[in-house]
Amino acid sequence: MDDLEQLVERAEREFGAAPTPAELENAKARFLGKAGSVTELLKQLAALTPEQKKTRGAQINQTKQRIESALLARRQALADAELDAQLRAEALDVTLPGRRRGGGGLHPVSRTMERIEAIFASMGFEVADGPEIETDWMSFTALNNPENHPARSMQDTFYVDLKDEGGRWLNLRPHTSPMQVRHARAHAARYKGCDPMPDIRVIAPGRTYRVDSDATHSPMFHQCEGLWIGQNVSFKDLKVVFTQFCRLFFESDDLQLRFRPSFFPFTEPSAEIDIAFGSGPLRGRWLEVSGSGQVHPNVVRNFGLDPERYIGFAFGMGAERLAMLRYGVDDMRLFFEGDQRFLAQFN
């Protein structure tokens, strides 16, 4: 009996000395495993008489139960210690100030787009919408950009693995001009038979895509194009409309506009629009903000209108470029990096 009592004491010591659950299981194997001390004692019963087996077997079973109880107690002690350590590590410091839930806000480019739409709406312009995946005809051909024309390289874009009815690959629109085409054609169809037809006065804001990326360009950017077609629409109207827009957008009457001759296949004549501020950090610098021009007769014809009767102007500008000027941002990529420290300044 003394040997069994010593076995229990030894098991309790080893279990109590095990610092981790893994080492405790190793100690268990030495006593209760297939080759453990208790198992060896049970094997020795085969050499005893039936009466001896009964007495000795009962003693060994009692010893085994005491060892198992000691094992369970140590397992629970280790689990409790691990839980206590975890609770201490994750404890809340109630003396810390509370964390306020931050309020959301509009992205600076979204603010800019909404501002552009509101200003042109106040001047009687409708707002058009259209698909971002376009056909070749809408993106290029309808805008006097036939296949293999070198001007297409100015608007290099992305193509998707789908084709239109003519077998041409569909593309991510490189500008919002296709929305002008769609709107003008729908307008011409709606007022077919009206003489004269009401003017087309619309802006087309939205996302556009080109293979371009640097501090002032992004593969995805936002653009807003404008179109005014009627029987007596001239460059004078373009200057008045765009001057008024710039003064309202930048909240300043102290700025000048100039029209610099340029080339666009969908307008003739064409001009870049530059602005210069009379005060502030950009004082005296001419900054390009838009392309513009009188709508080319071929494009007017693709609108479903007679270019001998209807004339007008179009313009296009990048929302990010205007946002950079309005907010004093010098790198367009900041708008798309998602840095909360940067975006929080605008809300």
VODO-6624 format. One line per field, with one value per residue (C-alpha): residue number from 1; residue in one letter; x, y negated, z negated. Coordinates in Angstrom, 2 decimals. Layout:
lumvo = (NUM | ...)
bakol = (A | ...)
X = (X | ...)
Y = (Y | ...)
Z = (Z | ...)
END
This chain:
lumvo = (1 | 2 | 3 | 4 | 5 | 6 | 7 | 8 | 9 | 10 | 11 | 12 | 13 | 14 | 15 | 16 | 17 | 18 | 19 | 20 | 21 | 22 | 23 | 24 | 25 | 26 | 27 | 28 | 29 | 30 | 31 | 32 | 33 | 34 | 35 | 36 | 37 | 38 | 39 | 40 | 41 | 42 | 43 | 44 | 45 | 46 | 47 | 48 | 49 | 50 | 51 | 52 | 53 | 54 | 55 | 56 | 57 | 58 | 59 | 60 | 61 | 62 | 63 | 64 | 65 | 66 | 67 | 68 | 69 | 70 | 71 | 72 | 73 | 74 | 75 | 76 | 77 | 78 | 79 | 80 | 81 | 82 | 83 | 84 | 85 | 86 | 87 | 88 | 89 | 90 | 91 | 92 | 93 | 94 | 95 | 96 | 97 | 98 | 99 | 100 | 101 | 102 | 103 | 104 | 105 | 106 | 107 | 108 | 109 | 110 | 111 | 112 | 113 | 114 | 115 | 116 | 117 | 118 | 119 | 120 | 121 | 122 | 123 | 124 | 125 | 126 | 127 | 128 | 129 | 130 | 131 | 132 | 133 | 134 | 135 | 136 | 137 | 138 | 139 | 140 | 141 | 142 | 143 | 144 | 145 | 146 | 147 | 148 | 149 | 150 | 151 | 152 | 153 | 154 | 155 | 156 | 157 | 158 | 159 | 160 | 161 | 162 | 163 | 164 | 165 | 166 | 167 | 168 | 169 | 170 | 171 | 172 | 173 | 174 | 175 | 176 | 177 | 178 | 179 | 180 | 181 | 182 | 183 | 184 | 185 | 186 | 187 | 188 | 189 | 190 | 191 | 192 | 193 | 194 | 195 | 196 | 197 | 198 | 199 | 200 | 201 | 202 | 203 | 204 | 205 | 206 | 207 | 208 | 209 | 210 | 211 | 212 | 213 | 214 | 215 | 216 | 217 | 218 | 219 | 220 | 221 | 222 | 223 | 224 | 225 | 226 | 227 | 228 | 229 | 230 | 231 | 232 | 233 | 234 | 235 | 236 | 237 | 238 | 239 | 240 | 241 | 242 | 243 | 244 | 245 | 246 | 247 | 248 | 249 | 250 | 251 | 252 | 253 | 254 | 255 | 256 | 257 | 258 | 259 | 260 | 261 | 262 | 263 | 264 | 265 | 266 | 267 | 268 | 269 | 270 | 271 | 272 | 273 | 274 | 275 | 276 | 277 | 278 | 279 | 280 | 281 | 282 | 283 | 284 | 285 | 286 | 287 | 288 | 289 | 290 | 291 | 292 | 293 | 294 | 295 | 296 | 297 | 298 | 299 | 300 | 301 | 302 | 303 | 304 | 305 | 306 | 307 | 308 | 309 | 310 | 311 | 312 | 313 | 314 | 315 | 316 | 317 | 318 | 319 | 320 | 321 | 322 | 323 | 324 | 325 | 326 | 327 | 328 | 329 | 330 | 331 | 332 | 333 | 334 | 335 | 336 | 337 | 338 | 339 | 340 | 341 | 342 | 343 | 344 | 345 | 346 | 347)
bakol = (M | D | D | L | E | Q | L | V | E | R | A | E | R | E | F | G | A | A | P | T | P | A | E | L | E | N | A | K | A | R | F | L | G | K | A | G | S | V | T | E | L | L | K | Q | L | A | A | L | T | P | E | Q | K | K | T | R | G | A | Q | I | N | Q | T | K | Q | R | I | E | S | A | L | L | A | R | R | Q | A | L | A | D | A | E | L | D | A | Q | L | R | A | E | A | L | D | V | T | L | P | G | R | R | R | G | G | G | G | L | H | P | V | S | R | T | M | E | R | I | E | A | I | F | A | S | M | G | F | E | V | A | D | G | P | E | I | E | T | D | W | M | S | F | T | A | L | N | N | P | E | N | H | P | A | R | S | M | Q | D | T | F | Y | V | D | L | K | D | E | G | G | R | W | L | N | L | R | P | H | T | S | P | M | Q | V | R | H | A | R | A | H | A | A | R | Y | K | G | C | D | P | M | P | D | I | R | V | I | A | P | G | R | T | Y | R | V | D | S | D | A | T | H | S | P | M | F | H | Q | C | E | G | L | W | I | G | Q | N | V | S | F | K | D | L | K | V | V | F | T | Q | F | C | R | L | F | F | E | S | D | D | L | Q | L | R | F | R | P | S | F | F | P | F | T | E | P | S | A | E | I | D | I | A | F | G | S | G | P | L | R | G | R | W | L | E | V | S | G | S | G | Q | V | H | P | N | V | V | R | N | F | G | L | D | P | E | R | Y | I | G | F | A | F | G | M | G | A | E | R | L | A | M | L | R | Y | G | V | D | D | M | R | L | F | F | E | G | D | Q | R | F | L | A | Q | F | N)
X = (0.00 | 2.87 | 4.06 | 0.63 | 0.56 | 4.00 | 2.84 | -0.06 | 2.23 | 4.73 | 1.95 | 0.60 | 4.08 | 4.74 | 1.29 | 1.69 | 5.10 | 3.83 | 3.77 | 1.82 | -0.99 | 1.43 | 3.86 | 0.92 | -0.13 | 3.43 | 3.29 | -0.09 | 1.43 | 4.06 | 1.35 | -1.81 | -0.48 | -0.12 | 3.33 | 2.60 | 3.09 | -0.59 | -0.82 | 2.27 | 0.69 | -2.45 | -0.36 | 1.20 | -2.24 | -1.98 | 0.55 | -1.69 | -4.33 | -8.01 | -8.32 | -5.12 | -6.30 | -9.55 | -7.82 | -4.87 | -7.07 | -9.35 | -6.32 | -4.87 | -8.23 | -8.52 | -4.99 | -5.83 | -8.90 | -6.84 | -4.25 | -6.99 | -8.53 | -5.16 | -4.78 | -8.21 | -7.52 | -4.23 | -5.88 | -8.52 | -5.88 | -3.89 | -7.07 | -8.07 | -4.58 | -4.68 | -8.11 | -6.96 | -3.94 | -6.14 | -8.61 | -5.78 | -4.32 | -7.69 | -8.97 | -10.64 | -9.12 | -12.25 | -10.16 | -9.40 | -11.52 | -14.27 | -13.78 | -16.30 | -17.82 | -16.52 | -19.04 | -18.97 | -18.67 | -18.50 | -15.28 | -13.79 | -14.34 | -17.99 | -18.31 | -16.83 | -19.18 | -22.22 | -21.05 | -20.58 | -24.05 | -25.70 | -24.04 | -24.96 | -28.48 | -28.89 | -28.04 | -30.68 | -28.57 | -29.96 | -27.83 | -27.35 | -26.40 | -25.21 | -23.29 | -19.59 | -19.07 | -19.57 | -19.50 | -16.76 | -19.27 | -20.40 | -16.90 | -15.13 | -16.87 | -19.89 | -17.43 | -15.66 | -12.97 | -13.03 | -11.08 | -7.29 | -7.51 | -4.37 | -6.49 | -7.67 | -4.25 | -5.04 | -7.83 | -6.26 | -8.67 | -9.40 | -11.34 | -13.52 | -13.95 | -17.27 | -18.18 | -20.96 | -23.24 | -20.60 | -17.97 | -15.98 | -14.68 | -16.59 | -14.57 | -14.59 | -15.55 | -12.51 | -14.74 | -18.37 | -19.03 | -21.06 | -23.61 | -23.90 | -24.48 | -27.14 | -28.90 | -28.80 | -30.16 | -32.97 | -33.73 | -33.85 | -36.19 | -38.43 | -38.88 | -38.97 | -41.33 | -40.92 | -39.67 | -37.56 | -36.46 | -35.86 | -32.20 | -30.14 | -28.51 | -26.96 | -23.97 | -22.63 | -20.75 | -19.31 | -16.37 | -14.04 | -11.01 | -7.71 | -4.32 | -2.62 | -1.21 | 0.96 | 0.66 | -1.93 | -3.54 | -5.33 | -6.44 | -9.92 | -11.03 | -14.18 | -15.15 | -17.96 | -18.75 | -21.25 | -23.22 | -25.43 | -26.94 | -29.44 | -30.01 | -28.13 | -25.50 | -22.01 | -18.59 | -19.85 | -22.34 | -19.55 | -17.46 | -20.36 | -21.43 | -17.94 | -16.89 | -19.98 | -19.31 | -15.69 | -16.65 | -19.32 | -17.20 | -14.14 | -16.27 | -14.24 | -14.88 | -11.17 | -10.20 | -9.68 | -10.34 | -8.46 | -9.17 | -6.03 | -6.32 | -6.11 | -7.36 | -10.15 | -11.72 | -15.25 | -15.06 | -14.00 | -12.65 | -11.30 | -9.74 | -8.25 | -9.70 | -7.19 | -7.94 | -5.77 | -6.54 | -5.93 | -5.07 | -4.15 | -1.30 | -1.99 | -2.05 | -0.96 | -0.51 | -2.49 | -3.95 | -5.68 | -9.11 | -11.09 | -11.14 | -13.87 | -15.00 | -17.81 | -19.36 | -18.11 | -20.77 | -20.14 | -20.92 | -24.07 | -25.12 | -24.51 | -26.80 | -29.54 | -29.61 | -28.97 | -25.63 | -26.83 | -29.55 | -28.16 | -24.90 | -23.44 | -20.50 | -19.15 | -16.64 | -15.08 | -13.23 | -11.80 | -13.41 | -10.15 | -8.33 | -10.94 | -10.85 | -7.05 | -7.30 | -10.16 | -8.62 | -4.91 | -4.02 | -0.85 | -1.09 | -4.22 | -3.30 | -4.14 | -7.81 | -7.70 | -5.38 | -8.10 | -5.95 | -8.37 | -5.99 | -6.23 | -9.95 | -10.97 | -9.86 | -12.84 | -15.55)
Y = (0.00 | -2.32 | -2.08 | -3.23 | -6.15 | -7.20 | -6.94 | -9.34 | -11.80 | -11.71 | -12.28 | -15.24 | -16.78 | -16.39 | -17.66 | -20.65 | -21.45 | -21.40 | -25.11 | -24.61 | -22.36 | -20.64 | -19.68 | -18.55 | -16.12 | -14.77 | -14.14 | -12.43 | -10.02 | -8.96 | -7.82 | -7.06 | -6.43 | -3.07 | -2.66 | -4.61 | -3.54 | -2.70 | -0.64 | 1.35 | 2.08 | 3.39 | 5.69 | 7.23 | 8.46 | 11.42 | 13.14 | 12.95 | 15.34 | 14.43 | 13.18 | 11.12 | 9.73 | 8.53 | 6.73 | 5.38 | 4.36 | 2.30 | 0.54 | -0.24 | -1.58 | -3.84 | -5.07 | -5.71 | -7.74 | -9.90 | -10.54 | -11.46 | -13.83 | -15.49 | -15.78 | -17.41 | -19.83 | -20.94 | -21.30 | -23.58 | -25.59 | -26.17 | -27.16 | -29.60 | -31.13 | -31.57 | -33.22 | -35.57 | -36.60 | -37.23 | -39.31 | -41.38 | -41.96 | -42.96 | -44.92 | -48.25 | -51.29 | -53.17 | -56.26 | -56.81 | -59.43 | -58.03 | -57.64 | -59.63 | -58.11 | -60.12 | -61.67 | -60.84 | -63.36 | -63.82 | -63.18 | -66.45 | -65.27 | -64.49 | -67.96 | -69.41 | -67.44 | -68.55 | -72.16 | -71.99 | -70.50 | -73.09 | -76.02 | -74.85 | -73.92 | -77.54 | -78.56 | -76.27 | -73.23 | -69.71 | -66.94 | -63.84 | -60.36 | -57.31 | -54.00 | -53.85 | -50.91 | -52.28 | -51.29 | -52.37 | -54.46 | -56.43 | -56.92 | -57.84 | -57.63 | -59.78 | -62.43 | -62.70 | -60.23 | -57.53 | -54.28 | -54.62 | -58.39 | -59.61 | -61.74 | -58.54 | -58.17 | -61.30 | -59.38 | -55.95 | -53.92 | -50.49 | -47.81 | -45.04 | -41.48 | -42.21 | -43.32 | -45.44 | -44.41 | -45.48 | -43.19 | -46.03 | -45.75 | -47.74 | -50.24 | -52.15 | -55.63 | -57.95 | -61.04 | -61.83 | -62.96 | -59.78 | -61.05 | -64.23 | -62.16 | -60.03 | -63.05 | -65.04 | -62.14 | -61.55 | -65.29 | -65.41 | -62.40 | -63.85 | -67.16 | -65.77 | -67.92 | -70.96 | -73.98 | -75.34 | -72.64 | -73.79 | -74.32 | -71.45 | -72.70 | -69.91 | -68.94 | -65.37 | -64.65 | -61.24 | -58.85 | -58.37 | -56.18 | -56.62 | -54.91 | -57.74 | -58.09 | -60.76 | -63.65 | -65.42 | -62.45 | -59.29 | -56.15 | -56.87 | -60.46 | -62.55 | -64.79 | -67.19 | -68.15 | -70.76 | -71.19 | -74.00 | -73.56 | -75.94 | -78.17 | -81.19 | -79.92 | -81.42 | -81.62 | -84.73 | -82.53 | -80.09 | -82.89 | -84.30 | -80.87 | -79.69 | -83.02 | -82.97 | -79.36 | -80.07 | -83.11 | -81.14 | -78.02 | -79.84 | -82.50 | -85.28 | -87.98 | -88.72 | -86.30 | -86.39 | -83.89 | -83.40 | -81.09 | -79.50 | -77.88 | -74.09 | -70.97 | -68.56 | -66.36 | -67.01 | -70.83 | -73.35 | -75.85 | -74.55 | -76.29 | -75.55 | -77.71 | -79.17 | -81.19 | -83.58 | -84.85 | -88.48 | -87.65 | -84.74 | -82.20 | -81.57 | -85.26 | -86.01 | -82.36 | -81.09 | -77.67 | -75.39 | -74.29 | -73.18 | -72.34 | -73.84 | -74.73 | -75.05 | -71.62 | -70.13 | -69.81 | -66.05 | -65.68 | -67.81 | -65.51 | -62.47 | -64.11 | -63.73 | -67.46 | -69.63 | -71.44 | -74.15 | -75.11 | -74.19 | -75.34 | -75.44 | -74.89 | -72.17 | -72.13 | -69.56 | -69.85 | -67.52 | -67.67 | -66.70 | -69.57 | -72.06 | -70.51 | -70.84 | -74.54 | -75.23 | -73.42 | -73.99 | -70.31 | -69.72 | -65.95 | -64.35 | -60.93 | -62.19 | -62.10 | -58.32 | -57.07 | -57.00 | -58.70 | -59.83 | -62.56 | -64.14 | -63.61 | -64.85 | -68.37 | -68.74 | -67.81)
Z = (0.00 | -0.75 | 2.85 | 4.11 | 1.67 | 2.83 | 6.47 | 5.78 | 4.00 | 6.87 | 9.43 | 7.44 | 7.25 | 10.99 | 11.93 | 9.64 | 11.13 | 14.75 | 15.84 | 19.09 | 20.34 | 22.73 | 19.96 | 17.82 | 20.56 | 20.70 | 16.95 | 17.35 | 19.87 | 17.32 | 14.90 | 16.89 | 20.40 | 22.16 | 20.65 | 17.47 | 13.85 | 13.21 | 16.38 | 15.34 | 11.96 | 13.65 | 15.85 | 12.71 | 11.55 | 13.94 | 11.61 | 8.50 | 7.12 | 7.59 | 3.99 | 4.32 | 7.65 | 6.08 | 3.20 | 5.21 | 8.15 | 5.90 | 4.40 | 7.84 | 9.11 | 6.08 | 6.74 | 10.39 | 9.41 | 7.02 | 9.74 | 12.26 | 9.71 | 9.22 | 13.00 | 13.45 | 10.60 | 12.19 | 15.62 | 14.12 | 12.26 | 15.47 | 17.38 | 14.65 | 14.64 | 18.44 | 18.26 | 15.50 | 17.56 | 20.60 | 18.60 | 17.13 | 20.60 | 22.08 | 19.14 | 19.89 | 18.32 | 17.24 | 16.46 | 20.17 | 21.98 | 24.20 | 27.94 | 29.94 | 33.06 | 35.99 | 38.34 | 42.03 | 44.81 | 48.55 | 50.47 | 51.82 | 55.40 | 54.62 | 53.12 | 56.29 | 58.56 | 56.54 | 56.69 | 60.47 | 60.98 | 58.73 | 60.53 | 64.02 | 62.89 | 61.77 | 65.37 | 66.87 | 67.74 | 67.39 | 65.90 | 68.11 | 67.05 | 69.01 | 68.94 | 68.12 | 70.52 | 74.03 | 77.66 | 80.02 | 81.98 | 78.94 | 77.53 | 80.76 | 84.16 | 83.25 | 82.03 | 85.38 | 84.32 | 87.05 | 86.76 | 86.99 | 86.53 | 84.68 | 82.34 | 80.66 | 79.04 | 77.01 | 75.30 | 74.86 | 72.76 | 71.32 | 73.17 | 71.75 | 72.97 | 74.67 | 78.19 | 79.63 | 82.49 | 85.01 | 83.47 | 81.89 | 78.33 | 75.74 | 73.73 | 70.48 | 71.65 | 71.92 | 71.52 | 70.77 | 74.36 | 75.12 | 72.60 | 74.67 | 77.80 | 76.12 | 74.64 | 77.89 | 79.96 | 77.44 | 77.43 | 81.24 | 81.33 | 78.61 | 80.43 | 83.95 | 85.98 | 83.72 | 85.61 | 84.19 | 81.79 | 78.16 | 77.32 | 75.96 | 72.77 | 70.71 | 68.60 | 68.39 | 65.14 | 64.29 | 63.99 | 66.95 | 67.64 | 69.46 | 69.35 | 67.49 | 63.98 | 62.35 | 59.88 | 62.07 | 63.84 | 62.71 | 64.62 | 63.25 | 62.90 | 62.89 | 65.74 | 66.49 | 70.05 | 71.16 | 74.37 | 75.67 | 79.12 | 80.70 | 83.70 | 82.37 | 79.93 | 80.30 | 78.69 | 76.90 | 75.03 | 74.16 | 72.67 | 70.67 | 69.33 | 68.41 | 66.88 | 64.71 | 63.73 | 62.70 | 60.63 | 58.78 | 58.36 | 56.99 | 55.24 | 56.79 | 59.37 | 59.45 | 62.23 | 65.98 | 68.78 | 72.03 | 74.94 | 76.35 | 79.83 | 79.71 | 81.52 | 80.67 | 83.35 | 82.08 | 82.15 | 84.79 | 83.93 | 80.61 | 77.64 | 74.25 | 71.48 | 69.03 | 65.93 | 63.92 | 60.43 | 59.53 | 55.93 | 53.69 | 53.93 | 57.65 | 58.55 | 62.10 | 63.16 | 66.14 | 65.35 | 67.84 | 66.58 | 69.64 | 73.32 | 75.48 | 78.97 | 81.45 | 82.04 | 85.30 | 88.06 | 88.29 | 84.57 | 84.92 | 87.75 | 85.53 | 82.97 | 85.59 | 86.34 | 89.39 | 88.91 | 91.32 | 88.84 | 85.44 | 83.93 | 80.47 | 78.18 | 75.93 | 73.10 | 70.81 | 67.51 | 64.88 | 61.45 | 59.72 | 61.44 | 60.18 | 56.70 | 56.62 | 57.46 | 55.06 | 52.09 | 52.78 | 53.36 | 55.39 | 56.04 | 57.50 | 56.09 | 52.59 | 53.54 | 54.10 | 51.34 | 48.68 | 46.03 | 43.31 | 42.18 | 45.63 | 46.21 | 42.75 | 43.71 | 46.03 | 43.49)
END
